[in-house]
Amino acid sequence: MRGALSYLSRLCHRWGGELILLPGPAFHAMMTCHGVSSHPSDSHAIHRARRQIFADTCHVCPGTIIHEMGHVFLKEVVPFKSHEPDWLGWEIALARRARCYRVWSEQNTGYSFSFRGQALEWDMMTPQEERLFIANRIRFAKRLGILSRDGVPLCTRASSPHHRATKSAGSSG
């Protein structure tokens, strides 16, 4: 899990954001800050404008972090306004690159969606249905432009000029 978290943290930084792991009390205190929205697990959150992903160190899940990264780094994924199955291919590709696909998959237990006119749950698919669904979502993510032709997850949400100036002012070098 540490390797996945390290990879995801570096990627957040490269994309102009940050992954912040906090002890429980600090995480829950941060939840009262303006602009912070919580994941239903109550152990992960984001500040989309600041491009930050937060996690409670006692309950951190790389799969949930990947999901929250979608809300922060994809312009197509505005919280509460987007159709989440549209960007599952991006999440799958990122989970594979972070080498935490199994954790990501387990985190999606009970996730319901429609595929080929059929209502499905992530953990109830047969291996064949899962392969077909994954291939479909990856093709769709490439068509949306959130995965490169080679299947590399992309950051499609540009950082604001204010955010870039703040990051530059805070960096030394």
N, C-alpha and C positions, 0 to 999 in steps of 0.2 A: 504494500500500500504506500510506503514511503516513496518508492520510485515513481509511482503514479502521481502522487501529490507534488513531488519535486518537478516533474515534467509539466504538470498543469500550471504550477506557479510560474515557471519560466515562460510558458506560453502566454499567460495573462500579462506578464511584464512586457513581453515582446509586442503584444497587441495594445499596449498603452494602459493597462489596468493592473490590478493586483489581487492576489488571493491572500486573505487575512485570516489566520487561525487564532481563535481567542479562547481562553478558559471560560467555562460556563457562565460565571457571574458577569464577566466583561461582555460576553456575547449577548446575554439577555439585557444588560444595560444599554448596549448599542442599539437594540431593537426599538428603543423609544426615539431614536434620532430621526429627524425629518429626512424623507427621501429613501429610507430603508424599507424594503419589502421582504417579507419572510416566505420561505418555502413551507408548504404544509407540514413538513417534518419538524418544524420549530427548532432545527439545529443548523440551518443554512439560511442565508439571506443575501440580498444584493442591494447595492446603491447604484442604479443604472447610470445616472448622470456622472458619477465619479468613477465608473467602470471598476467597481469593487465587488468581490465575492467574499462573503464571510462564512465561517464555519466554526461551530463549537468543537474544540479539540477532543472532547470526550465522545462525540457522536459524528465525527467527520466521515463523509462517504464520497469517494471520488466520483461515483456515478451521479450523485446529486450535484456535485460541483460542476461536472460536465453540463448537466442540464441548465444550471444557473449561468454558466458561461455563455450558453446560447442566448439567454435573455440580455446579457451584457454586451456581447461582441457581434451579434447579428442584427443588422438593421431590420431584417424581416421578422424579428421575434420580440415584439413589444409585449411586455407582460399583460395578461388578461385580454389581449386583443388579437392574438395570433392562433392559428390552428396548429397545435403542437406536433401532430404526426407529420406535418410538412417538413420539419427539420430533424426528424429522427435519424435520417441518413447521415447528417452532420454529426450527431451525437455518437452514432455507432462507429463512424470512422475515427472520431476523436478518442473514444474508449479503446479502440484497437491500438491506436498509436501510443496511448498512455499505458498500454498493457494492463488494462483493468476492465476489459470487456465483460468478464464474468460478474464482477462486482456491479458494473453498470446494469447488466441484464437482471441480476437479482433485485436491484433497487427498483426495477420496473415491474416487479410482480404485481399483478392485479391491474396493470395499465390496460385500459379498454380502448379499442379503436375499431374502425371499419376497414376491411380490405376485401376488394373484389365482391362487394355487396354482402359481405358476411361480417357479423359482429364477432370480434375476437378479443382475447386477453393475452397479453404478452407471454405469460408463463404457461398458458394452456395450448399453445400452438404445437403442432407436430414438428419434428425437425425439417421436414420438407416445406411446410407452411412458413416456418421461420426463415429458411434460406430464400424462398421466393419473396417474402416480405422485405427482408434486408436488401436483396438485390434491387427491388422496386424502389425502396426509400433512398438508396444510394444513387440510383439513376436520377430520381427526382431531385435530390440535393444538387447533383451536378447541373441539371437543367436550370435550377433556381440560381446557380452561381455561388452557392455556399460551400461547395466542394470543387476543387480544381478538377481538370480532366483526369488527373492521376489519382484522384481520391483524397487529396490533402484538404483538411478542414481550413476554411478561410475566415478571416475577420472581415465582415462586410460593413460594419458600422464604424465610420470615421470618428476619431476623437474630435471634440470641439476645439476651436482655437484657444478658448479659455483653459481647457484641460491641458492642452499641450504646453501652454505658457507656464502653468502651475507646475507641471512635471519638470520642465526645463529649469525653472527657477529653483526647484528643490534638489536638482541633481548637481553633483560636483564633478569636475573632470576637466 
